[in-house]
Amino acid sequence: MSSKEKEERIKQFLDLSTRIETERLIIKKFEEGDGKGLFSLLERNNNRKLLKEHVDEATDVQFLEDAETRVRSLAADFINRKRFVMGI
């Protein structure tokens, strides 16, 4: 078994939290339906422009439908252990 295969196998068995909650903060795995919140966040206070410097993906979300598509893709990546993106 190659080291790449071993690495992939280990990822499958990681027991990751999908939600971290404190008194003042909730960080959770994106889920279907979270697109509206993501879109709202990007639209507020010129956030899309500020994020462009650090997160090019933020500029791809121009419409509510784009946000929902992005959220579903991130949720699938989390389940498949490809990326572990969470939202605040």
C-alpha positions in Angstrom: 0.0 0.0 0.0 1.5 3.4 -1.0 1.8 6.2 1.5 -0.9 8.1 -0.5 -3.3 5.2 -0.1 -2.5 4.9 3.6 -3.2 8.6 4.1 -6.6 8.3 2.3 -7.5 5.4 4.5 -6.6 7.2 7.7 -8.8 10.2 6.6 -11.8 7.8 6.3 -11.6 6.9 9.9 -11.1 10.3 11.4 -13.8 11.1 13.9 -14.3 14.8 13.4 -16.6 17.2 15.2 -19.1 18.7 12.9 -20.0 21.4 15.4 -18.0 23.5 17.9 -20.1 25.6 20.3 -19.3 28.0 23.0 -21.4 30.6 24.9 -20.8 33.2 22.2 -19.8 31.3 19.1 -21.0 28.4 16.9 -18.8 26.9 14.2 -20.4 24.1 12.2 -20.1 22.0 9.1 -22.0 23.5 6.2 -25.3 21.7 5.4 -27.9 21.9 2.8 -29.9 25.1 3.2 -26.9 27.1 4.6 -26.5 28.9 1.3 -28.8 31.8 2.3 -26.7 32.6 5.3 -23.5 32.4 3.3 -24.9 34.7 0.6 -26.1 37.1 3.2 -22.7 37.2 4.9 -20.9 37.9 1.6 -23.4 40.7 0.7 -22.9 42.5 4.1 -20.4 45.2 4.6 -18.5 44.6 1.4 -17.3 41.2 2.7 -16.9 39.8 -0.7 -14.4 42.4 -1.6 -12.5 42.0 1.6 -12.4 38.2 1.3 -11.2 38.3 -2.3 -7.7 38.9 -1.1 -7.7 35.7 0.9 -10.5 33.4 -0.5 -11.0 33.6 -4.2 -14.0 31.3 -3.9 -15.9 34.1 -2.3 -16.0 36.0 -5.5 -17.6 33.1 -7.4 -20.7 33.4 -5.3 -22.8 36.0 -7.1 -26.3 34.7 -6.5 -28.2 32.9 -3.8 -28.2 29.7 -6.0 -24.4 29.9 -6.3 -24.1 30.1 -2.5 -26.3 27.0 -2.0 -24.3 25.1 -4.7 -21.1 26.1 -2.9 -22.4 25.0 0.5 -23.6 21.6 -0.8 -20.2 21.1 -2.4 -18.4 21.9 0.8 -20.7 19.6 2.7 -19.9 16.8 0.3 -16.2 17.5 0.6 -16.5 17.3 4.4 -18.3 13.9 4.2 -15.7 12.6 1.7 -12.8 13.9 3.8 -11.5 16.1 1.0 -11.8 19.5 2.7 -13.0 20.4 6.2 -14.6 23.8 5.7 -16.9 25.1 8.5 -19.0 28.2 8.8 -19.5 30.6 11.7 
